[in-house]
Amino acid sequence: MDSRQLQLLHEIMALEFTAIELNLYLDTHPEEQEPLNDYNQVTERLNQLKAHYEHLYGPLVSYGFSPSEYPWRWIEEPWPWEIQF
């Protein structure tokens, strides 16, 4: 695993954490525009990074969330949760 792959995974994890936190905040403060704007920016960037990662290294998740190129790439190792940081 190269350093760029690890860097992308770190960025994805940080953005996922931020999106979850903003989602939880917005559940109790749905009328606040600034956190909603932040949430939309974070999720847009997160989706871009996930697509970029999957283009370079293969799917992050399976079961209908990520299409696969031929041949089936999900069996390639390491799987995202097996990566040691």
C-alpha distances in whole Angstrom, upper triangle without the diagonal:
4,7,8,7,7,11,12,11,13,16,16,17,19,21,21,23,25,26,27,29,31,32,33,35,37,38,40,41,41,43,41,40,38,35,35,34,32,30,31,29,26,26,26,23,21,22,21,17,17,18,16,13,14,15,12,10,12,15,14,18,20,24,25,23,21,22,20,20,21,20,19,16,16,16,12,10,8,11,11,13,11,8,10,10
4,6,5,7,9,10,11,13,15,16,17,19,20,22,23,25,26,28,29,31,32,34,35,36,38,40,41,41,43,40,39,37,34,35,33,30,30,30,28,25,25,25,22,20,21,20,16,17,18,15,12,15,15,11,10,14,16,16,20,22,26,27,24,22,23,21,21,23,22,22,18,18,19,15,13,12,14,13,16,14,11,12,11
4,5,5,6,9,10,11,12,14,15,17,18,20,21,23,24,26,27,29,30,32,33,34,36,38,38,39,41,38,37,34,32,33,31,28,28,28,26,23,24,24,20,19,21,19,15,16,18,15,13,16,16,13,12,16,18,17,21,24,27,28,25,23,24,23,23,25,25,24,21,21,21,18,16,14,16,14,16,16,12,12,10
4,5,5,6,9,10,11,12,14,15,16,18,20,21,22,24,26,27,28,30,32,33,34,37,37,37,38,36,34,32,30,30,29,26,25,25,23,20,21,21,17,16,18,16,12,13,15,12,10,13,13,10,10,14,16,15,19,22,26,26,23,21,22,21,21,23,23,23,19,20,21,18,16,15,16,14,17,17,13,14,12
4,5,5,6,9,10,11,12,14,15,16,18,20,21,23,24,26,27,29,30,31,33,35,36,35,37,35,34,32,29,29,28,25,24,25,22,20,20,20,17,15,16,15,11,11,13,10,8,10,11,9,8,11,13,12,16,19,22,23,20,17,19,18,19,21,21,20,16,16,17,14,13,11,12,10,13,13,10,12,11
4,5,5,6,9,10,11,12,14,15,17,18,20,21,23,24,26,27,29,30,32,34,34,34,37,34,33,31,28,29,28,25,24,25,22,19,20,20,17,15,17,16,13,13,15,13,10,13,15,12,11,13,14,13,16,20,23,24,21,19,21,21,22,24,24,22,18,18,19,16,14,12,12,10,12,12,8,9,7
4,5,5,6,9,10,11,12,14,15,17,18,20,21,23,24,26,27,28,30,33,32,33,35,32,31,28,26,27,25,22,22,22,20,17,18,18,15,14,16,15,11,12,15,12,10,14,15,13,12,15,16,14,18,21,25,25,22,20,22,22,23,26,26,25,21,20,22,19,17,15,16,13,15,15,12,12,10
4,5,5,6,9,10,11,12,14,15,16,18,20,21,22,24,26,27,28,31,31,31,33,30,29,26,24,24,23,20,19,20,17,15,15,15,12,10,12,11,7,8,11,9,7,10,12,10,10,13,13,11,15,18,22,22,19,17,19,19,20,23,23,22,18,18,20,18,17,15,14,11,14,15,12,14,12
4,5,5,6,9,10,10,12,14,15,16,18,20,21,23,24,25,27,29,30,30,32,30,29,27,24,24,24,21,19,20,18,15,15,16,13,11,13,13,9,9,12,11,8,11,13,12,11,12,12,10,13,16,20,20,17,16,18,19,20,23,23,21,18,16,18,16,15,13,12,8,10,12,9,11,10
4,5,5,6,9,10,11,12,14,15,17,18,20,21,23,24,26,28,28,29,31,28,28,25,22,23,23,19,18,20,18,14,15,17,13,11,14,14,11,11,15,14,11,14,17,15,14,16,16,13,16,20,23,23,20,19,22,22,24,27,27,25,21,20,22,20,18,16,15,11,12,14,11,11,9
4,5,5,6,9,10,11,12,14,15,16,18,20,21,22,24,26,26,26,28,26,25,22,20,20,19,16,16,16,14,11,12,13,10,8,11,11,8,10,13,12,10,14,16,15,15,16,16,13,16,20,23,23,19,18,21,22,24,27,27,25,22,21,23,22,20,18,17,13,15,17,14,15,13
4,5,5,6,9,10,10,12,14,15,16,18,20,21,22,25,25,25,27,25,24,22,19,19,19,16,14,15,14,10,10,12,9,6,9,10,7,7,11,11,9,11,14,14,13,14,13,10,13,16,19,19,16,15,18,19,21,25,25,23,20,18,21,20,19,17,15,11,13,15,14,15,14
4,5,5,6,9,10,11,12,14,15,17,18,20,21,23,24,24,27,25,24,22,19,20,20,16,15,16,15,12,12,14,12,9,12,13,10,10,14,14,12,14,17,17,16,16,15,11,13,17,20,20,17,17,20,21,24,27,27,24,21,19,22,21,19,17,15,11,11,14,13,14,12
4,5,5,6,9,10,11,12,14,16,17,18,20,22,22,23,25,22,22,19,17,18,17,14,13,15,14,10,11,14,11,9,13,14,11,12,16,16,14,17,20,19,19,19,18,15,17,21,23,23,20,20,23,24,27,30,30,28,25,23,25,24,22,20,18,15,15,18,16,16,14
4,5,5,6,9,10,10,12,14,15,16,18,20,20,20,22,20,19,17,14,15,14,11,10,11,10,6,8,10,8,6,10,11,9,10,14,14,14,16,18,19,19,19,17,14,16,20,22,21,18,18,21,23,25,29,29,27,24,23,26,25,23,21,19,16,16,19,18,19,17
4,5,5,6,9,10,10,12,14,15,16,19,20,20,22,20,20,18,15,15,16,13,10,12,12,8,8,11,10,7,10,12,11,10,14,15,14,16,19,19,18,18,16,13,14,17,19,19,15,16,20,22,24,28,28,26,23,21,24,23,22,20,18,14,14,18,17,18,17
4,5,5,6,9,10,11,12,14,15,18,18,19,22,20,20,18,14,15,16,13,11,14,14,10,11,14,13,10,13,16,14,14,18,19,17,19,22,22,21,21,19,16,17,20,22,22,19,20,23,25,28,31,32,29,26,24,26,26,24,22,20,16,16,19,18,19,17
4,5,5,6,8,10,11,12,14,16,16,17,19,16,16,14,11,12,13,9,8,11,11,7,9,12,11,10,13,15,14,15,18,19,18,20,23,24,23,23,21,18,19,22,24,24,20,21,25,27,30,33,34,31,28,26,29,29,27,25,23,19,19,22,21,22,20
4,5,5,6,9,10,10,12,15,15,15,17,15,15,14,10,10,11,9,6,9,9,6,6,10,10,9,11,14,14,14,17,18,18,19,22,23,23,22,20,17,17,20,22,21,18,19,23,25,28,31,32,29,27,25,28,28,27,25,23,19,19,23,22,23,22
4,5,5,6,9,10,11,13,14,14,17,16,17,16,12,12,14,12,9,12,13,10,10,14,14,12,14,17,16,16,19,21,20,21,24,25,24,24,21,18,17,20,21,21,18,20,24,26,29,32,33,30,28,25,28,28,27,25,22,19,19,22,22,23,22
4,5,5,6,9,10,11,12,13,16,14,15,14,10,12,14,11,9,13,14,11,12,15,16,14,17,19,19,19,22,23,23,24,27,28,27,27,24,21,21,24,25,25,22,24,27,30,33,36,36,34,31,29,31,31,30,28,25,22,21,24,24,25,23
4,5,5,6,9,10,10,11,13,11,12,10,7,8,10,8,6,10,11,9,10,13,14,13,16,18,18,19,21,23,23,24,27,28,28,28,25,22,22,25,26,25,22,24,27,30,33,36,37,34,32,30,33,33,32,30,27,24,24,27,26,27,25
4,5,5,6,9,10,10,13,12,13,13,9,9,11,10,7,10,12,11,10,14,15,14,16,19,19,19,21,23,23,24,27,28,28,27,24,21,21,23,24,23,20,22,26,29,32,35,36,33,31,29,32,32,32,30,27,24,23,27,27,28,27
4,5,5,7,9,10,13,13,15,14,11,11,14,13,11,14,16,14,14,18,19,17,19,22,22,22,24,26,26,27,30,31,30,30,27,23,23,25,25,25,22,25,29,31,34,38,38,35,33,31,34,34,33,31,28,25,24,28,28,28,27
4,5,6,6,8,11,10,12,11,8,9,13,11,10,13,15,14,15,18,19,18,20,23,23,23,26,28,28,29,32,33,33,32,29,26,26,28,29,28,25,28,31,34,37,40,41,38,36,34,37,37,36,34,31,28,27,30,30,31,29
4,5,5,5,8,8,9,10,7,7,11,11,9,12,14,14,14,17,19,18,19,22,23,23,25,28,28,29,31,33,33,32,29,26,26,28,28,27,24,27,30,33,36,40,41,38,36,34,37,37,37,35,32,29,28,32,32,33,31
4,6,6,10,10,13,14,11,11,14,14,12,14,17,16,16,19,21,20,21,24,25,25,27,29,29,30,33,34,34,33,30,27,26,28,27,27,24,27,30,34,37,40,41,38,36,34,37,38,37,35,32,29,28,32,32,33,32
4,6,9,10,13,14,11,12,16,16,14,17,19,19,19,22,24,23,24,27,28,28,30,32,32,33,36,38,37,36,33,30,29,31,31,30,28,31,34,37,40,44,45,42,40,37,40,41,40,38,35,32,31,35,35,35,34
4,6,6,9,11,9,9,13,13,13,15,18,18,18,21,23,22,24,27,27,28,30,32,32,33,36,37,37,37,34,31,30,33,32,32,29,32,35,38,41,44,45,42,41,39,42,42,41,39,36,33,33,36,36,37,35
4,6,8,10,9,8,12,13,12,13,16,17,17,19,21,21,22,25,26,27,28,31,31,32,34,36,36,35,33,30,29,31,31,30,27,30,33,36,39,43,44,41,39,37,41,41,41,39,36,33,33,36,36,37,36
4,6,9,9,9,11,13,13,14,17,18,19,20,23,23,24,27,28,29,30,33,33,34,36,38,39,38,35,33,32,34,34,33,30,32,35,39,41,45,46,44,42,40,44,44,44,42,39,36,36,39,39,40,38
4,6,6,7,9,11,11,13,15,16,17,19,21,21,23,25,26,27,29,31,32,33,35,37,37,37,34,32,32,34,34,33,30,32,35,38,41,44,46,43,41,40,43,43,42,41,38,34,34,38,37,38,36
4,6,5,6,9,10,11,12,14,15,17,18,20,21,23,24,26,27,29,30,32,33,35,36,35,33,31,31,33,34,32,29,31,33,37,39,43,44,42,40,39,42,42,42,40,37,34,34,38,37,38,36
4,5,5,6,9,10,11,12,14,15,17,18,20,21,23,24,26,27,28,30,32,33,34,34,32,30,30,33,34,32,29,30,33,36,38,42,43,41,39,38,41,41,40,38,36,32,33,36,35,36,33
4,5,5,6,9,10,10,12,14,15,16,18,20,21,22,24,25,26,28,30,31,32,32,29,27,27,30,31,30,26,28,31,34,36,40,41,39,37,35,38,38,37,35,33,29,29,33,32,33,30
4,5,5,6,9,10,11,12,14,15,16,18,20,21,23,24,25,27,29,30,31,30,28,26,26,28,29,27,24,26,29,32,34,38,39,37,35,34,37,37,37,35,32,29,29,33,32,33,31
4,5,5,6,9,10,11,12,14,15,17,18,20,21,23,24,26,27,29,30,30,28,26,26,29,30,28,25,26,29,31,34,37,39,37,35,34,37,37,36,35,32,29,30,33,32,33,31
4,5,5,6,9,10,11,12,14,15,16,18,20,21,22,24,26,27,28,28,26,24,25,28,29,27,24,25,28,30,32,36,37,35,33,32,35,35,34,32,30,26,27,30,29,30,28
4,5,5,6,9,10,10,12,14,15,16,18,20,21,22,24,26,26,26,24,21,22,24,25,24,21,22,25,28,30,34,35,33,31,29,33,32,32,30,27,24,25,28,27,29,27
4,5,5,6,9,10,11,12,14,15,17,18,20,21,23,25,25,25,23,21,22,24,25,23,20,21,23,26,28,32,34,32,30,29,32,32,32,31,28,25,26,29,28,30,28
4,6,5,6,8,10,11,12,14,16,17,18,20,21,23,24,24,23,21,22,25,26,24,21,21,24,26,28,32,33,32,29,29,32,31,31,30,27,24,26,29,27,29,27
4,5,5,6,9,10,10,12,14,15,16,18,20,21,22,22,20,18,19,22,24,22,19,19,22,25,27,30,32,30,27,26,29,29,28,27,24,21,22,25,24,25,23
4,5,5,6,9,10,10,12,14,15,16,18,20,20,20,18,16,17,19,21,19,15,16,19,22,24,28,29,27,25,24,27,27,27,25,23,20,21,24,23,25,24
4,5,5,6,9,10,11,12,14,16,17,19,20,20,18,17,18,20,22,20,16,16,19,21,23,27,28,27,25,24,28,27,27,26,24,21,23,26,25,27,25
4,5,5,6,9,10,10,12,14,15,17,18,18,17,16,18,21,22,21,17,17,19,21,23,26,28,26,24,23,27,26,26,24,22,19,21,24,22,24,22
4,5,5,6,9,10,10,12,14,15,16,16,14,12,14,17,19,18,14,14,17,19,21,25,26,24,21,20,24,23,23,21,19,16,18,21,19,21,20
4,5,5,6,9,10,11,12,14,15,15,13,12,13,15,17,15,12,11,14,16,18,22,23,22,19,19,22,22,22,21,19,16,19,22,21,23,22
4,6,5,6,9,10,11,12,14,14,14,13,15,18,20,18,14,13,15,17,18,22,23,22,20,20,23,22,23,22,20,17,20,23,21,23,22
4,5,5,6,8,10,11,12,12,12,11,14,17,19,18,15,13,15,16,18,21,22,21,18,18,21,20,20,19,17,14,17,19,18,20,19
4,5,5,6,8,10,10,10,9,8,10,13,16,15,11,10,12,13,15,19,20,18,15,15,18,17,17,16,14,12,15,17,16,19,18
4,5,5,6,9,10,9,9,9,12,14,16,14,11,9,10,12,13,17,18,17,15,15,18,17,18,18,16,14,18,20,19,22,21
4,5,5,6,9,9,10,11,14,16,19,18,15,12,13,13,14,17,19,18,15,16,19,17,18,17,16,15,18,20,18,21,20
4,5,5,6,7,8,8,12,14,18,17,14,11,13,13,13,17,17,16,13,13,16,14,14,14,13,11,14,16,14,17,17
4,5,5,4,5,7,9,11,15,14,11,8,9,9,10,13,14,13,10,11,14,12,13,13,12,11,15,16,15,18,19
4,6,6,8,10,13,14,17,16,14,10,10,9,9,12,14,13,11,13,15,14,15,16,15,14,18,19,18,21,21
4,6,9,11,14,16,19,19,17,13,13,12,11,14,15,14,11,13,15,13,14,14,14,13,17,18,16,19,19
4,7,9,12,14,17,17,15,12,13,11,11,13,13,13,9,10,12,9,10,10,10,10,14,14,13,16,17
4,7,9,10,14,14,12,9,9,7,8,11,11,9,6,7,10,8,10,10,9,10,13,14,14,17,18
4,6,7,10,11,9,6,7,7,9,12,12,10,7,6,10,9,11,11,9,9,12,14,14,17,19
4,7,11,11,9,7,10,10,13,16,16,13,10,8,11,11,11,11,8,6,9,11,12,15,16
4,7,8,6,6,9,10,14,16,16,13,11,8,11,12,13,12,9,8,10,13,14,17,19
4,6,6,6,8,9,13,15,14,11,10,7,10,12,14,14,11,11,13,15,17,20,22
4,6,8,9,11,14,16,16,13,13,10,13,15,17,18,14,15,16,18,20,24,25
4,6,7,10,13,15,16,13,13,12,15,17,19,20,16,16,18,21,22,26,27
4,7,10,13,16,17,14,13,12,15,17,18,18,15,14,16,19,20,24,24
4,6,10,13,14,11,10,10,13,14,16,16,14,13,16,18,19,22,23
4,7,10,11,9,9,10,13,14,17,18,16,16,19,21,21,25,26
4,7,8,6,6,8,11,11,14,16,14,15,18,19,20,24,25
4,6,6,7,10,12,12,15,17,16,17,21,21,22,25,27
3,5,7,10,12,12,16,18,18,19,23,23,23,27,29
4,6,9,10,10,14,16,16,19,21,21,22,26,28
4,6,7,8,12,14,14,16,19,19,20,24,26
4,5,6,9,11,10,13,16,16,16,20,22
4,5,8,10,8,10,13,13,15,18,21
4,6,9,8,11,13,13,14,18,21
4,6,7,10,13,12,13,16,19
3,5,8,10,9,9,13,15
4,6,8,6,6,10,12
4,6,5,7,11,13
4,5,6,9,11
4,6,8,10
4,6,10
4,6
4
